[in-house]
Structures are given as C-alpha cells and as structure tokens.
Amino acid sequence: SRLVDYLEIADRFPEIVASWFAYHSEMEPIFDLYFSACWNTEMPVTTKFLLLAQALEAYHSRSPRYESVVQKTKDFRHRVDAILAGVAEDTEKTWLQKKLCHANQKTLAQRLDELIGTHHKEVASFIPDSAAFAKTIRHTRNYLTHFDEELRRRKKVPEITSLTKIRIQMKALLEICFLRDLKLPEIAVSRVVARTQNIKFVSLESFPSNS
C-alpha cells in the first residue's frame, strides 16, 4: 500500500522530487541495501536481516543528524597516546595501536539507540523495549557474521519467527528515518507505524533454518 497519496503532496510535488534526487544521491548505498532486503522474495530471512542491519548502521554514519564517534577526535587521540605511552615493547605497541584504530566508532547498538531515540514516540508503539531490540540485533549480527555458537547457547539469538518480526521492525525504523529526512507528511509515518503494528506472526520453524 502507498505511504503517501499524491493529493497529500501535490502543492509541494516539484520540491519533493528535487529533494528525492538529492537525497538518493547522498544515500544511494543505503537505499540499495534497503531495496535488496525488501523486494527480493527469494532471499533468506537471515540475509535480509544482515542487509537491514548494515543499512541502519550506514544510515547513522552518513546522516548529518548523528555523530559516528564516541569522543571528539582530538580527545580520543590524546587517550590513545596516553595508553600507548605505557607500552614499552614496539611490537606490542604496534599491535595495540591497530586494535585501537577504530575504537572511537560507535557500536551498532549505540547507533540503534540514537536512531530510536530520535523517533521514540512513533517507534515505541512497535518496539516497546528499545534496549533489548538493539542488543538482539547486535548479538544476531555477530552470530550470523562470526558464527559464535556461544551466543546461541546463551539464547541471545532469536528463532526464525522472532527474527522475522525484528526484521520488519528494522525496516519500519529505516522507513521512518527516510520519510522524516524527506519532510514528507506525517501521515506517511503513521501509516508505517500502523502497518507494522498490524502484522501478525505464526511460528512454524526454529532458527537458523532459512527455508
């Protein structure tokens, strides 16, 4: 179903079209991930999940709304220098320097927390526990990427029906981000929320089957 009716944007249509092309140029890699996850009916749920996780992470990184780093770069460099100063062995210092190279980047869970926080009023209606949501995505992404069986043993990875629900919630969150960035009517956001709330799930299989 359509999220926006032409009559709702008719008076701003030329402006919206121009904004769309500029926005698409900026966010093209994120849209590629989003459309691949949404429109490929033959793709396994686990692959769709990974694409959407990557899309959300990349969106946060590219959006001017958010900072990708935990500390200001200058402060982080001082912190790393102080740590390295305490290591005498050159080989150990080089190893540690490489490990700390990307330590200032926000984690996927932190990025998700910020995305949800920006749209908390709407997202809370279909993601009631945002902290658990972010942790589950992080654990599942790590499991599917690194195949860490310990995560499964600790029941950190959802079964297939729950994973499908999470994927739909991730899709809705990303759509709300897009709609707000494009300054489309708020009724479109309401439709995303209603559509996501109205989906019903029936458990037929257990994770990690992809059939």
C-alpha positions in Angstrom: 0.0 0.0 0.0 1.1 3.6 -0.7 2.6 5.6 2.2 1.9 8.9 0.5 -1.0 9.9 -1.7 -0.3 12.4 -4.5 -3.0 14.8 -3.3 -1.2 15.0 0.1 1.9 16.4 -1.6 0.6 18.0 -4.8 1.3 21.5 -3.7 5.0 20.6 -2.9 5.5 18.0 -5.6 8.3 19.7 -7.6 10.2 20.5 -4.3 9.8 16.9 -3.1 11.0 15.4 -6.4 14.1 17.6 -6.3 14.7 16.6 -2.7 14.3 13.0 -3.5 17.0 13.0 -6.2 19.4 14.9 -4.0 18.7 12.6 -1.1 19.0 9.5 -3.2 22.4 10.7 -4.4 23.6 11.1 -0.8 22.0 7.8 0.5 22.3 5.5 -2.6 24.2 2.7 -0.8 21.7 2.7 2.0 18.8 2.5 -0.5 20.5 -0.3 -2.3 20.6 -2.3 0.9 17.1 -1.4 1.8 15.5 -2.3 -1.6 17.5 -5.6 -1.8 16.2 -6.6 1.6 12.6 -5.6 0.9 12.0 -6.8 -2.7 14.0 -10.0 -3.1 11.4 -12.6 -2.2 13.9 -15.5 -2.7 16.4 -14.1 -0.2 16.6 -15.9 3.2 15.4 -14.0 6.3 18.9 -14.1 7.8 20.3 -12.3 4.7 17.6 -9.7 4.8 18.3 -9.1 8.4 22.0 -8.6 7.7 21.3 -6.1 4.9 18.9 -4.1 7.1 21.4 -4.1 10.0 24.1 -2.8 7.6 21.6 -0.2 6.2 20.8 1.2 9.6 24.4 1.4 10.6 25.4 3.1 7.3 22.4 5.4 7.6 23.5 6.6 11.0 27.1 7.1 9.7 26.0 9.2 6.7 23.2 11.2 8.3 24.2 14.7 9.4 21.9 14.3 12.4 24.4 12.0 14.2 28.0 11.7 15.3 29.7 8.5 14.4 32.4 8.8 17.1 32.1 8.4 20.9 34.7 11.1 21.7 35.9 14.1 19.8 38.8 13.0 17.6 41.3 15.2 19.4 40.3 13.8 22.8 40.4 10.3 21.5 43.9 10.7 20.1 45.2 12.0 23.5 43.6 9.0 25.1 45.2 6.6 22.7 48.6 8.3 23.1 48.4 8.0 26.9 47.6 4.3 26.6 50.4 3.6 24.1 52.9 5.6 26.2 52.6 2.8 28.9 53.7 0.1 26.4 57.4 -0.3 26.1 57.7 -3.1 23.5 57.4 -1.8 19.9 55.7 -4.9 18.5 53.1 -4.8 21.3 52.6 -1.1 20.8 52.1 -1.5 17.1 49.5 -4.3 17.7 47.7 -2.2 20.3 47.6 0.8 18.0 46.0 -1.2 15.3 43.4 -2.6 17.7 42.6 0.9 19.0 42.4 2.4 15.5 38.6 2.1 15.2 37.8 2.0 19.0 36.2 5.5 18.8 33.5 4.4 16.4 30.0 3.9 17.9 28.8 0.4 18.1 25.8 -0.8 16.2 23.8 -0.9 19.4 24.7 2.7 20.2 23.7 3.8 16.7 20.4 2.0 17.0 19.7 3.6 20.4 20.2 7.0 18.8 18.0 6.3 15.8 15.2 5.0 18.0 15.7 8.0 20.4 15.1 10.5 17.5 11.8 8.9 16.6 10.9 7.5 20.1 7.3 8.5 20.2 6.4 6.5 17.0 8.9 3.7 17.4 7.9 2.9 20.9 4.5 1.7 19.6 6.1 -1.3 17.8 9.5 -1.5 19.6 8.5 -1.3 23.3 11.9 -2.3 24.7 14.5 -0.4 22.6 17.4 -1.6 24.6 16.6 -5.3 24.2 15.9 -4.6 20.5 19.3 -3.1 20.0 21.1 -5.8 21.9 19.3 -8.6 20.0 20.3 -7.0 16.7 23.9 -6.7 17.8 24.0 -10.3 19.0 22.3 -11.7 16.0 24.5 -9.8 13.6 27.6 -11.0 15.4 26.3 -14.6 15.3 25.5 -14.5 11.6 28.7 -12.8 10.7 31.2 -14.7 13.0 29.1 -17.8 13.8 29.7 -17.5 17.5 27.9 -20.6 18.9 28.2 -19.2 22.4 25.6 -16.6 21.5 23.2 -19.4 20.6 23.9 -21.4 23.8 23.2 -18.2 25.8 19.9 -17.8 23.9 21.0 -14.4 22.6 19.9 -15.3 19.0 16.2 -15.3 18.2 14.4 -18.2 16.4 13.1 -17.6 12.9 9.7 -16.1 13.7 11.2 -13.6 16.2 13.9 -12.8 13.7 11.2 -12.0 11.0 9.5 -9.7 13.4 12.7 -7.9 14.2 13.5 -7.6 10.5 10.1 -5.9 9.9 10.7 -3.5 12.9 14.1 -2.6 11.5 12.6 -2.0 8.1 9.9 0.3 9.7 12.6 2.2 11.6 14.6 2.9 8.5 11.4 4.0 6.6 10.6 6.5 9.3 14.1 7.9 9.0 13.7 8.3 5.3 10.3 9.9 5.5 11.4 12.4 8.1 14.5 13.3 6.2 12.5 13.9 3.0 10.0 16.0 5.1 7.0 14.0 3.8 3.6 14.4 5.5 3.5 12.9 9.0 0.5 10.7 7.9 3.1 8.6 6.0 4.9 7.9 9.3 1.6 7.0 10.9 0.9 4.5 8.1 4.3 2.8 8.6 3.5 2.5 12.3 0.0 1.1 11.7 1.2 -1.3 9.1 4.0 -2.6 11.4 1.6 -2.9 14.4 -1.0 -4.8 12.4 1.3 -7.7 11.3 0.6 -11.0 13.0 3.1 -13.8 13.3 2.7 -17.6 13.5 5.7 -19.7 14.5 6.3 -22.5 12.0 10.0 -23.3 12.4 13.1 -22.6 14.5 16.2 -20.6 13.9 18.5 -20.9 12.0 16.5 -22.6 9.2 16.1 -20.3 6.2 13.5 -22.2 4.1 
